[in-house]
Amino acid sequence: MTGLASAFRTLVATAAALLAVTASTAAAAPAARSHSEPTAPREFVALCTVDRTIIQELRYITPHNFVGERIDGYRQPLCILTQPAAQALHRAQQRLLRQGYSLKVYDCYRPQRAVDHFVRWAKDLEDEAMKKEFYPHVDKSRLFADGYIAEKSGHSRGSTVDLTIVKLPALPTRPYIPGEPLIPCYAPRSARFPDNSVDMGTGFDCFDTLSHTDDPRIQGEQRANRQLLKSTLSALGFVNLPEEWWHFTYKPEPFPDTYFDFPVSSRSVAGNHRSVAHF
């Protein structure tokens, strides 16, 4: 129990550091919009109110993503999910903490306006600023046909999350510096952009078949890490997207047919029921 409490304290400190780094990157975000903007149904919560130990490194509020800029609709570095999905992640985190690991989320609920931003970017074939890291082997004209970009995303339904595993004790991932040299996302871990996660064989959002969860070229420790993530989450109701080792959807979804467009901000979930995990 002492080890678990120590891991909890370490993770709280790590999460706070990561959120501070991400928040500083997001400081230039536009001021809060009109109060008339949509807010989340009461079934949505901020993940940090359910589990404070899960590390959050929200990529789309930073320029370190395949578009190369902050994505529309991301106002704060905040993971928002439906309550059942958040509670299931909390249970997964408890299991991993006992093994010396933590979950880290890259993206959670994603507003439709963010998906629309992806679609606009994908249609602009001249903008390949981040190609060298995120889609070196894919012609941008193929992003829709190959399924990397779509006009709707399960993330907008609120029960889908992109995540990985971090070995404890965790240090924050260093901030991305816009314009820095880009390394292919499938390069060896020592060469590609540094991430404090375990080695999954590719980076997050790597548009490549090596990102397929069970790609036979991924073996050894990398395969074991993917299977640890998949088996832990699958046991608690999450279903993996076979083309993306990081992508999981909690089933049954509370909103299987609804694509929401409230912004990612604390205001969107203010006043919603919260269930705080105690340790």
C-alpha positions, 0 to 999 in steps of 0.5 A, spaced: 500 500 500 505 504 501 508 503 494 501 505 491 501 511 495 508 513 493 506 512 485 500 516 486 504 522 489 509 521 483 503 521 478 500 527 481 506 531 481 508 528 474 501 530 471 501 537 474 508 538 470 505 536 464 499 540 465 503 546 466 507 545 460 501 544 455 497 549 458 503 554 457 503 552 450 496 553 449 496 560 453 495 563 446 488 560 445 483 565 444 479 567 450 472 563 452 467 564 447 460 566 448 456 563 453 451 560 448 456 555 446 454 548 447 456 544 453 456 537 455 451 533 457 451 531 464 454 524 463 460 527 461 466 529 466 473 531 466 477 525 467 482 528 472 475 529 477 475 521 476 482 519 477 488 524 478 493 520 477 492 518 469 497 523 465 494 527 460 498 530 454 493 532 450 497 533 443 491 537 439 492 543 443 499 544 441 502 544 434 505 537 435 500 533 431 500 531 424 497 538 422 502 542 425 498 547 429 493 547 435 486 544 433 479 548 433 475 546 439 481 545 444 481 551 449 484 547 455 489 541 456 483 537 459 481 530 457 473 529 457 470 523 457 463 520 458 462 517 466 463 510 464 469 511 460 472 515 465 471 510 471 473 504 466 480 508 465 480 509 473 480 501 474 485 500 468 489 505 472 489 501 478 491 495 475 497 498 472 499 502 478 500 495 481 505 493 476 509 500 476 506 503 470 501 509 469 496 510 463 497 517 459 492 520 454 493 523 448 486 525 446 479 524 449 473 527 447 474 531 440 469 536 438 466 536 431 469 542 429 476 539 430 474 533 426 472 539 421 479 542 422 482 535 420 478 534 414 480 541 411 487 540 412 487 533 409 484 537 403 489 542 402 494 537 399 500 543 399 500 543 406 505 537 408 509 541 414 509 535 418 509 529 413 516 527 415 514 525 422 507 523 421 506 520 414 512 519 411 510 513 406 503 516 405 501 520 399 497 526 402 491 525 397 490 518 400 489 520 407 481 519 406 481 513 402 486 509 406 482 511 412 487 516 416 482 522 416 474 521 416 468 526 416 466 523 423 470 521 429 468 516 434 472 521 439 466 526 438 461 521 441 465 521 448 467 514 449 473 513 445 480 515 448 487 515 445 492 513 450 499 509 452 503 506 458 508 510 462 513 506 466 514 509 473 517 514 475 515 518 469 518 524 467 515 529 463 515 529 455 519 535 453 515 540 449 515 540 441 519 546 438 515 548 432 520 548 426 525 543 429 527 537 425 522 532 424 524 524 425 519 519 422 514 516 427 516 509 426 524 510 427 527 507 433 525 510 439 532 513 441 531 517 434 524 519 434 521 525 438 522 523 445 516 520 449 516 518 456 511 512 454 514 505 453 516 503 446 510 501 442 514 501 436 511 507 433 509 514 436 502 516 437 498 518 430 503 515 426 500 514 419 503 507 417 501 500 417 506 499 423 501 502 427 496 496 426 496 493 433 498 486 431 502 488 425 507 482 425 513 486 424 512 488 431 515 483 436 519 483 443 518 488 448 514 493 443 509 487 442 509 486 449 507 493 451 502 493 446 499 487 448 499 490 456 495 496 454 490 492 450 489 486 455 488 491 460 483 495 457 479 490 453 478 486 460 474 493 462 470 494 456 474 497 451 475 495 444 481 497 440 481 499 433 486 494 430 489 500 425 491 504 431 495 501 437 493 507 441 485 507 440 480 504 444 472 505 445 469 503 451 462 499 450 457 500 450 457 507 448 452 512 452 451 516 445 453 511 440 450 515 434 451 522 437 457 527 435 458 532 439 461 539 438 462 543 445 469 545 446 474 542 450 474 546 456 472 546 464 466 550 462 463 545 458 463 540 464 462 545 469 457 542 474 456 535 471 456 529 476 463 527 478 466 521 482 472 522 485 477 516 486 480 516 493 486 512 495 
